[in-house]
Amino acid sequence: MFQPKEPPVIVRTVVEKDRVPAALVAPIAPPWRKPGAPANARAGGAETVDDLYTRGDANESRLLVCTGQINGVRAWDKP
């Protein structure tokens, strides 16, 4: 009995890697530094209590941005 040949099957593997959304991997602001302070100044050049409060607020904001990004990556990566 005659059986026709099946057409050849071409298999090509393509790996597509999902990308993390850009907003979740965006760089955050640099650490607070008092304007004009030398690069090696301790506490970012803070000299007064107000400077320390400002530094704490800026660093807290940076921490909140990082936390939001990490939580966003976790939510994005859920199966």
Residue, then its C-alpha position, 0 to 999 in steps of 0.5 A: m500500500f502506498q503512503p505519501k510522505e509527510p512534509p518535513v516538520i521544522v522545529r525552532t525554539v525561540v526563548e522569549k524572556d519577559r521584561v520587567p516594566a521600566a517603572l519598576v527598575a527605574p533608578i532612584a534619587p541619589p542620597w541626600r547631600k547638602p548643597g556645596a558639601p564635600a563628597n567625603a562629608r559625614a551625614g551628607g554635610a548636615e550641619t544643623v538639626d534641620d539638615l538632619y530632618t531634611r536628610g531623614d525625609a529624603n532618605e525615607s522617600r528613597l526607601l519608600v520608592c525602593t519598597g514600591q519597586i520591589n513590591g511591584v516586581r513581586a506582583w509582576d512576577k506572580p505566577 
